[in-house]
Amino acid sequence: GKVLLEVNNLKKYFEMTNGFFGREKTVLKAVDDVSLYIKKGETLGLVGESGCGKTTIGRTIIKLYEATDGRIIFDGKDITHLSQTEMLPYRKRMQMIFQDPYASLNSRMTVGDIIGEPLDIHDIARGQERKEIIQELLRKVGLNSEHANRYPHEFSGGQRQRIGIARALAVQPEFIICDEPISALDVSIQAQVVNLLEDLQNDLGLTYLFIAHDLSMVKHISNRVGVMYLGKLAELTSSRELYKRPLHPYTKALLSAIPVPDPKTADRKQRIILEGDVPSPMNPPSGCRFRTRCLYAEAICGETVPELREVASGHWVACHLVHKIN
Ligand code: SF4
């Protein structure tokens, strides 16, 4: 398929001041040289612990943040440095849904007005037409069209996420950044929301960037998955390949930590414990950023930053010792 979104050598640095009177300046390299693409109709999962930069990538793509370096190309057009006005038509084509649907919904607005707001902003519909679009959107996400007159607090977490999805769909986007959309939901509800997103993708031909902190959450919805660690991609490949044959030590550790529901049917994988906390992104380890927690680290790992390399067809890994340990 055609590539819808391309991110080339993207960097997003934040300058932080601390110390007495803010004299010390430190640079937080939240996203440090990340390249990826997403094909039309595809879902790319992006996974990593908090502070790995996955959310910053989403926000930089949609231009809530300005990129420090690198390029963002949407449907063949370089949008990296477009002004807010130039960005307006693209805002319609790309939308974002958030982790906490309650915080992202205005509690004093009715559900109808929440969903209708993007219609107003982009001057898409008014009056009766607007009302009908809102009702149709509510039905699309599995809610009752009479819910339009109610307020967010009257709904459960899963229903509120559906409202957030309906709002994102109002402008008929092609691309949706799903920023941890199921992380705050009960496990029993997570699958329902994932199924809804999949159905909508099939019906409307949507393309997703699906961000999560847990590999088990992106497994079923993603065609390909990228694993991030401290601002960099550690591994990127098809979902099937990643779960079958993880090659990066970090991915191996993450996968071994997924709880296995039935020990009788599951294959017996050795559980790898990830020791220690993620180092501060303000002061990441030299060389390979994962080396302080890596079971396999050698001298070279502290000396040189491992590049993301294609080690098998479509399977990209950033590890000096990938051939030795696999
Ligand atoms: Fe571990 Fe070294 Fe590979 Fe980094 S480069 S993941 S420290 S073996």
Boltz pocket constraint, residues with backbone or C-beta under 6 A from the ligand:
constraints:
  - pocket:
      binder: B
      contacts: [[A, 248], [A, 249], [A, 250], [A, 288], [A, 289], [A, 290], [A, 291], [A, 292], [A, 294], [A, 295], [A, 296], [A, 297], [A, 298], [A, 301], [A, 306], [A, 318], [A, 319], [A, 320], [A, 321], [A, 322]]
      max_distance: 6.0
